[in-house]
Amino acid sequence: MMNNQPQESIWGSINTCVEIALNIYMIIAKDEHGGEHTGIMAHKEANLSSKAAEMAVRDGDWLCFDENTKDIPMYEVLQQRIALCKKIEEAAVKEMEEIKRAGHLNMAAYFGECPAPETSQNGEAKEPQKIRNGVFFIPTDEGQQLVVHESIAENYMTPLGISFGNQSGGYLYYSPQSSAVALNELKSVFNEVEGLIISPESLNATLHRNFPEYTQVFNGFVMEEEQIPETDAPVGLFLSMQLEAEKKKECEEIPEAEPEYGEQVDYGLEL
């Protein structure tokens, strides 16, 4: 399951890394002289044409597009999303609205009890946290990974939202960052999913800042009251586990105070 962010770049230390499509990241890096560079890094498994790959500088498993070539992968990503939008307009919206009007389905009875998702990473078994039938969290080194069964995604999510997941074993695996997309599409369908979101404002801010193309397309085909509003809120703090991790990080960064020792006083007592 490939969906890991690049840890270093050919341009220098990575300061900002935003996922713009599955296995494709917008990078802002700073070189050893303090110069800032913007580019796009795409994993070799990313859905790009061979012609686009030829325009990149290969660095291990990554294809690196600098300031002069970064428009090439962006152009192909937008082409793919235009095709997805057409499918959304023709079929997905009608089906989703019909399901919503009919009310919530008993997922276990309708789809059957979904089996547990694949949880092994690097040979180590991970215990999934079940949110409801077919929706799980799996712990990773980068944070909690949201996992959604394909039958649920196909009935309740847009093709664009599905495209941000990594498909494996009948499930879609969303990185801790792209889980914002899946949560946005499932929160109005399942109370259990909506209950996970402690800050809708942070979720909306995350979608606008980290997934602007998705937000623009999503807002273009839903009713005004269902659109993702712009809001001034922290990014990536829409789940309680994210807030706890941030608090823990802040505590670790606070240096311990130096102990203060008072002046030694001789009281003239003989023992």
Secondary structure, DSSP 8 states (H G I E B T S, - for coil): ------S-BTTBEEEEEEEEETTEEEEEEE-TTS-EEEEEEEETTSS--HHHHHTSEEETTEEEE-TTTTHHHHHHHHHHHHHHHHHIIIIIHHHHHHHHHH----HHHHH---------BTTB----EEEETTEEEEEETTEEEEEEEHHHHHHHS-HHHHTTSEEETTEEEE-TTTHHHHHHHHTTT-HHHHTTBS-HHHHHHHHHHH-HHHHHHHHHHS-GGGS-------TT-SBHHHHHHHHHHHHHHS-----------------
